[in-house]
């Protein structure tokens, strides 16, 4: 609706998110997550990460976390 306010990079991200939702996520999964019947499955998060849709542009899979990143790790829930 207000796409004219978006930068070219933001329009590209919006288009990529739309393609991801349409092509890679079954509608039953989306409905289940919206209804809070399903938590975000790891496969969903991995696919989103591979398309750089999780808010981090750098690849952090092989980076050793520092102490601040691991504090409360046992309580972390991906929602």
ChimeraX attribute file (.defattr): number of C-alpha atoms within 10 A of each C-alpha:
attribute: neighborCount
match mode: 1-to-1
recipient: residues
	/A:1	4
	/A:2	5
	/A:3	10
	/A:4	8
	/A:5	9
	/A:6	11
	/A:7	10
	/A:8	11
	/A:9	9
	/A:10	12
	/A:11	14
	/A:12	12
	/A:13	15
	/A:14	15
	/A:15	12
	/A:16	15
	/A:17	16
	/A:18	12
	/A:19	12
	/A:20	15
	/A:21	14
	/A:22	11
	/A:23	9
	/A:24	12
	/A:25	14
	/A:26	10
	/A:27	11
	/A:28	9
	/A:29	16
	/A:30	14
	/A:31	12
	/A:32	13
	/A:33	15
	/A:34	11
	/A:35	10
	/A:36	11
	/A:37	10
	/A:38	13
	/A:39	15
	/A:40	16
	/A:41	12
	/A:42	10
	/A:43	9
	/A:44	14
	/A:45	14
	/A:46	13
	/A:47	15
	/A:48	18
	/A:49	16
	/A:50	12
	/A:51	14
	/A:52	16
	/A:53	17
	/A:54	12
	/A:55	8
	/A:56	9
	/A:57	11
	/A:58	8
	/A:59	10
	/A:60	9
	/A:61	7
	/A:62	6
	/A:63	7
	/A:64	8
	/A:65	10
	/A:66	8
	/A:67	7
	/A:68	8
	/A:69	9
	/A:70	10
	/A:71	10
	/A:72	8
	/A:73	9
	/A:74	7
	/A:75	7
	/A:76	9
	/A:77	8
	/A:78	9
	/A:79	9
